Amino acid sequence: MENRKVSFIVVNWNGEKTLTECLDSILAQTYKNNELILVDNHSTDHSLELVKEKYDIDKLITLKRNYGYAKANNMGFKHANGEYVALINNDAVLEKNWLEKAIDVFLRDKYKKVGSVATKNINYHQRNLIDTAGVEYLGFGAGWDYKNLPVDSNEVKRKKEVFGACATAALYRKKIIDEIGLFDPRYFIYFEDTELAFRLRLFGYGCIYEPEAVCYHYGGSKRDKNSRFYIEFGRRNIEFLFIKNMQGRLFAKYFLSHYIYESSLFLFFILAGRGIPFLRAKIQFLKNLGYLLQERKKLKIALIKSGKFKEIYKVEQFFFRSKVRGLLDKIRKAVRSYKVYMNLN
């Protein structure tokens, strides 16, 4: 089993408070045939000094400015020598057998067409609650996860197929990523893993959620989800994903529902005092429209050349199977976010 090498990639930006615990958990893995690549995104705290003093990192890449989560991971990926690549957030702490359990999925014959493994990410501070357990995507352009579900709920306690993996802690087949590419660097941060999951699906590669591969995620504060930064990048990137990845008749089929959904969100953000960041997100999307249309065309050509263009219609099954659950989840989060915002202001 351990003749399969794994490359861990950790992108760090000012992670002094959590990075040590993250790296210690990687180095303590029971599966030993791995390498550790750390990409520092021009940290301004003492995390880089801490790493140099305490750890013998296999590959340490220090960047001269903050390139964002997406591009920094891509830079780390170029240095990866493993057959598999594990992307780990600098505020994620892995159970000792996380890699052993995750890689077991790839070693099973029935999962030969699986491109990624989603793992059970638990809230670090409230360990009875799920942080993420894979990501799902709805046809009208909304991404969601299993956040705040009880850790023993039926939805997260069994191995199953999900739309894609959350990059908080996820495992990928390197040869497949070499084929289709890792993250779109223009995303900077937020929804880059959902876009990759969508692209994997378009090329016919599935994702399995492995509940026995457990990590604990510090995550952002409740205020972060209502911040101008999150809204500007998040609502911009959702448009990026929709325009580029909704290929063929899927685009025409879901275009109207997508913009009805986004219009309703605009109203919500106005009521929450965040209408301006939402508008900025859409302006940034329009500024990048030329780039997105080029990327859309490139993706279509790549799908046709690989003989995978018809795979796009198989993706649609994921839009429907979680539709009701996803809608309820988005409504619940919207109400909670509004309450949090009002309490903080």
Secondary structure, 3 states (H helix, E strand, C coil): CCCCCEEEEEEECCCCCCHHHHHHHHHCCCCCCEEEEEEECCCCCCHHHHHHHHCCCCEEEECCCCCHHHHHHHHHHHCCCCCEEEEEECCEEECCCHHHHHHHHHCCHHHCCEEEEEEEEEECCCCCEEEECCEEEECCCEEEECCCCECCCCCCCCCEEECECCCCEEEEEHHHHHHHCCCCHHHCCCCHHHHHHHHHHHCCCEEEEEEEEEEEECCCCCCHHHCHHHHHHHHHHHHHHHHHHCCCHHHHHHHHHHHHHHHHHHHHHHHCCCHHHHHHHHHHHHHCHHHHHHHHHHHHHHHHHCCCHHHHHCCHHHHHHCHHHHHHHHHHHHHHHHHHHHHHC
